[in-house]
Amino acid sequence: MLRCSFCHKSESDVRKLISSPSDYPRAHICDECVRVCATVVIGEFGPINEERNPQSRESLLGHPMAFDLIALVEQWITREASGREATEELNNLRACAKPMFVNPDA
C-alpha cells in the first residue's frame, strides 16, 4: 500500500496521493501535506496579490519558473523521504518560489 512520504497516511486515508516523477527513490505526497506546504510558502512569502495578477493561482503553473519549482519540490520530497537532511533543498525551493510570489509577472 502506498503512503505519503511526509505524514505516512495510506492512500486510502487521503483524498489524493501524488507520486514523484522519478522512479528512485519513489516519493509520494498527499493532498493534505501539499496544503500544509502551500500554507508554509504563503506564510513566508505572503499571498499572491490578485491586483497584480488577476488570474487564478493555477496561472502560476504557466510561470516560466514553474518547471524549476516542481523539480526542486521533487528533490526536497525525495531527500526528506529518504530520511536525509533536506535543509539545502528546502532553501533552494524557497529561493525559486520567492520571485514567483513576490513578482509573479517576472
C-alpha positions in Angstrom: 0.0 0.0 0.0 1.3 3.4 -0.9 1.8 6.0 1.8 2.6 9.8 2.0 6.3 10.3 2.4 5.6 13.1 4.9 2.7 12.1 7.1 2.8 8.3 6.3 -1.0 8.2 5.8 -2.1 5.5 3.4 -3.6 6.3 0.1 -7.0 5.1 1.4 -6.8 7.7 4.2 -6.3 10.7 2.0 -8.2 12.2 -1.0 -5.3 12.2 -3.4 -1.7 10.8 -3.3 0.8 12.4 -5.7 3.8 10.5 -6.9 7.2 11.9 -7.7 8.1 11.7 -11.4 11.3 9.8 -10.8 11.4 6.1 -10.1 14.2 6.0 -7.5 13.6 6.7 -4.8 9.9 7.0 -5.4 8.3 9.6 -3.1 4.6 10.4 -2.5 2.8 13.4 -1.0 -0.8 13.6 -0.1 -3.2 16.5 -0.8 -3.2 17.3 2.9 0.6 17.7 3.1 0.5 19.8 -0.1 -1.9 22.1 1.6 0.4 22.4 4.6 3.4 23.1 2.3 1.4 25.8 0.5 0.5 27.4 3.8 4.2 27.5 4.8 5.2 29.0 1.4 2.3 31.6 1.5 3.1 32.3 5.2 6.7 33.1 4.4 6.2 35.0 1.1 2.7 36.3 1.5 -0.4 35.7 -0.6 -0.5 36.4 -4.3 -1.6 39.9 -4.9 -4.7 39.5 -7.0 -4.5 43.1 -8.2 -1.1 42.5 -9.8 -2.1 39.0 -11.0 -5.9 38.9 -11.6 -5.7 35.3 -12.9 -6.2 32.4 -10.6 -3.4 30.8 -8.6 -3.3 28.0 -11.1 -1.9 30.5 -13.5 1.4 30.1 -11.7 1.8 26.8 -13.4 2.3 28.8 -16.6 5.0 30.8 -15.0 8.4 30.4 -16.7 9.9 29.1 -13.5 7.2 26.6 -12.7 9.1 23.6 -14.1 12.2 24.6 -12.0 10.0 24.9 -8.9 8.4 21.5 -9.4 11.8 19.9 -9.9 13.0 21.5 -6.7 9.9 20.2 -4.8 10.7 16.7 -6.1 14.3 17.0 -4.9 13.1 18.2 -1.5 10.5 15.4 -1.1 12.9 12.7 -2.3 15.6 13.9 0.2 13.1 14.1 3.1 11.5 10.7 2.2 14.9 9.1 2.4 15.4 10.4 5.9 18.4 12.6 5.0 18.9 16.3 5.9 17.0 18.4 3.4 17.7 22.0 4.5 19.6 22.9 1.4 16.9 21.5 -0.8 14.3 23.5 1.1 16.4 26.7 0.9 16.7 26.2 -2.9 12.9 25.7 -3.1 12.2 28.8 -1.2 14.7 30.8 -3.3 13.0 29.7 -6.5 9.4 30.2 -5.1 10.0 33.7 -3.7 10.2 35.6 -7.1 7.1 33.7 -8.3 5.0 35.0 -5.4 6.7 38.4 -4.9 6.8 39.3 -8.6 4.5 36.7 -10.3 4.7 38.6 -13.7 8.5 38.2 -13.9 
